[in-house]
Amino acid sequence: MTAIEWGANQMIALYMAVGFVVAVALVYLVMRKTVRTRVRTEREIRDDTDINDWLVVFDWSRKVLYLPTIAASLVACLVMLIWRVSDPAGSADALVPRVVGGIWFAVFFLNFLVEEFEISIKIVVILALCALALGLWLYLAEWFGAFFGFFGRVSIAISAAGYLLVALLGLLAVAVSWIKGLYYYVVFTPNYMNIQWGPTESGDHISREDYNTHVDTEDVLERLMGFGRIVIIFKDQKRPPMTLLVWRIGGRAQLLEKVRGKFAIDLHPQGHGQPAAGSAATLATGTDEPHEEPSGRQDP
């Protein structure tokens, strides 16, 4: 039986890993009542009977727009593994790797356009007309086959490990954005907006009269992926607007409109038959009927 060498490099690595786990556990035990995450805030607002309409959102990183490329990388990795098992002697210049690589590159290129440029409906129509005009000109000049044959000679072959690495890097970027959103987020309620910018109670409370909101969904490709922007414009001109990239923008926009269209008024007892102290009614703009059913939503 081999004796354990407590000073070996492997044991030192084990000590470091155990120490890191213990340090994380201690930080969690000390900070668990101090840390104010988005999930905790959502739970507190949901349990508050005085707030019926609310919305919690955070700013996704633009790298989340590469989700189609991440999905395509995982599928390509699986296809390459199946091909390698079925044909162990297959060359990287074979038809399957080149076809898979070409499809993957097309998805990546479209994702690059979505992430890099803001493409409105007008630009989509112009690009479509230009493509039709180019195709007609190539056909009349008898260069149609040669033009697309050039792209057919472009060979892109990536191994299964390469596709997997691309997918893991993309998922890491998305996970980092989501974790950041646990501590940097915005809460909309009928009376105020809270901008949280830290793991503790650090943040700004802004009255409903001191800001305005604008929903931007002009980027067609982003909208097709379910994303859009909520722009917060402050009454203080010295403060620049805040832009949030939000997922499921359709439902978020409806909830934001509902929240901004209401305001809450505390009803304090003035005599017999009035509500108890601390109760509140949420009034819709232009109506005297209280809204009772909660409709708050949050980002995943």
Secondary structure as the mmCIF struct_conf table of DSSP 4:
data_model
#
loop_
_struct_conf.conf_type_id
_struct_conf.id
_struct_conf.beg_label_comp_id
_struct_conf.beg_label_asym_id
_struct_conf.beg_label_seq_id
_struct_conf.end_label_comp_id
_struct_conf.end_label_asym_id
_struct_conf.end_label_seq_id
HELX_LH_PP_P HELX_LH_PP_P1 THR A 2 ILE A 4
TURN_TY1_P TURN_TY1_P1 TRP A 6 GLY A 7
BEND BEND1 ALA A 8 ALA A 8
HELX_RH_AL_P HELX_RH_AL_P1 ASN A 9 MET A 31
TURN_TY1_P TURN_TY1_P2 ARG A 32 THR A 34
HELX_RH_AL_P HELX_RH_AL_P2 ARG A 38 ASP A 47
TURN_TY1_P TURN_TY1_P3 THR A 49 ASP A 50
BEND BEND2 ASP A 53 ASP A 53
STRN STRN1 LEU A 55 VAL A 57
HELX_RH_3T_P HELX_RH_3T_P1 ARG A 62 TYR A 66
HELX_RH_AL_P HELX_RH_AL_P3 LEU A 67 SER A 86
TURN_TY1_P TURN_TY1_P4 PRO A 88 ALA A 89
TURN_TY1_P TURN_TY1_P5 ALA A 92 ASP A 93
BEND BEND3 ALA A 94 ALA A 94
HELX_RH_AL_P HELX_RH_AL_P4 LEU A 95 GLU A 116
HELX_RH_AL_P HELX_RH_AL_P5 ILE A 121 LEU A 140
TURN_TY1_P TURN_TY1_P6 ALA A 141 GLU A 142
HELX_RH_AL_P HELX_RH_AL_P6 PHE A 144 GLY A 152
TURN_TY1_P TURN_TY1_P7 ARG A 153 ARG A 153
HELX_RH_AL_P HELX_RH_AL_P7 ALA A 160 GLY A 181
TURN_TY1_P TURN_TY1_P8 LEU A 182 TYR A 183
STRN STRN2 TYR A 184 PHE A 188
BEND BEND4 PRO A 190 ASN A 191
STRN STRN3 TYR A 192 TRP A 197
BEND BEND5 GLY A 198 GLU A 201
STRN STRN4 GLY A 203 SER A 207
HELX_RH_3T_P HELX_RH_3T_P2 ARG A 208 ASP A 210
STRN STRN5 TYR A 211 ASP A 216
HELX_RH_AL_P HELX_RH_AL_P8 VAL A 220 LEU A 224
TURN_TY1_P TURN_TY1_P9 MET A 225 GLY A 226
STRN STRN6 PHE A 227 PHE A 234
BEND BEND6 LYS A 235 ASP A 236
TURN_TY1_P TURN_TY1_P10 GLN A 237 LYS A 238
BEND BEND7 ARG A 239 ARG A 239
HELX_LH_PP_P HELX_LH_PP_P2 PRO A 240 PRO A 241
STRN STRN7 MET A 242 TRP A 247
BEND BEND8 ARG A 248 ARG A 248
HELX_RH_AL_P HELX_RH_AL_P9 ILE A 249 ARG A 260
TURN_TY1_P TURN_TY1_P11 GLY A 261 GLY A 261
STRN STRN8 LYS A 262 ASP A 266
BEND BEND9 GLY A 271 GLY A 271
TURN_TY1_P TURN_TY1_P12 HIS A 272 GLY A 273
BEND BEND10 GLN A 274 GLN A 274
HELX_LH_PP_P HELX_LH_PP_P3 PRO A 275 ALA A 276
TURN_TY1_P TURN_TY1_P13 ALA A 277 GLY A 278
STRN STRN9 ALA A 280 ALA A 284
TURN_TY1_P TURN_TY1_P14 THR A 285 GLY A 286
HELX_LH_PP_P HELX_LH_PP_P4 GLU A 289 GLU A 289
STRN STRN10 PRO A 290 PRO A 290
HELX_LH_PP_P HELX_LH_PP_P5 HIS A 291 HIS A 291
BEND BEND11 GLU A 293 GLU A 293
STRN STRN11 ARG A 297 GLN A 298
#
